[in-house]
Amino acid sequence: MEYSLFADESGTSAVDKCFTIGCLLVPNNFLDDFEQQVRHLLKKHNLPDERELKWSGIKKNYGMVNLLIDLTQLITNSPASFICKVSWKQPYYNWQANEEVAFYKSYTMLMSYCARILKSDINAKIDDKSDSYSKHAEVVEIIGNHNLKDRLGSITEVKKCDSKSELLIQVADLFTGAINASHNLFLHPEAQIHKGKVLAINKIAECLGWDALHYDTYPNADINIWHFPEKEYRKVPNTLDVVPTNNVAYVSREDVM
């Protein structure tokens, strides 16, 4: 089977204790249907199609929180999946040595993992970010395929895209931001975060049968969270199964004020 991968990152600023790269993966034969369902959810929650979806925009917008509830349930009830790698910066030696290099090494590891676990060919679109070296995407593709040599699965292309024109990169942004924010709060409880974002984190977690999003997971076909470096961060604070539920209540305007 062939998959399309849409990826974004969160937590690369100096104030964050961790950074996360998240990948939304959709089988190509389900891609049009999936995007159509996302657009239907935007209309359902009165969110304009032309407005870019961003985790940073979830504050007093209760429609965005309710959208995330529905998107989580869409992923857990469909062939799509979300796989992310959360890296704790402090023990990650490569991050201390060169943040940009470490970031794309993490991208390569995660993308190779996605192709391997799905045993599929993957066509990737990643959020375009300003880098000192312009060909990181090509390097991710080359080294990722080298890592997959003699295994099932491959990376057919890694393309940098403007997230404003790629709705499913925006979806990846929402989940990546929420997961990174929850992990950052666990690692740095004094971190400042808007009430609406905390509510969004809690609602996504409730959809997964959890009380927060700062756990790693056993491998699964829905939402997979990988902690890195594994020696210091695996099972911190715990490793959980995803237990999806479709009975999560929407929030109201008053809940985010």
Secondary structure, 3 states (H helix, E strand, C coil): CEEEEEEEEECCCCCCCEEEEEEEEEEHHHHHHHHHHHHHHHHHCCCCCCCCCCHHHCCCCHHHHHHHHHHHHHHHCCCCEEEEEEEECCCCHHHHHCHHHHHHHHHHHHHHHHHHHHCCEEEEEEECCCCCCCCHHHHHHHHHHHHCCCCCCEEEEEEEECHHHCHHHHHHHHHHHHHHHHHHHHHCCCCCCCHHHHHHHHHHHHHCCCCCCCCEECCCCCEEEEEECHHHHCCCCCEECCCCCCCCCCCCHHHHC
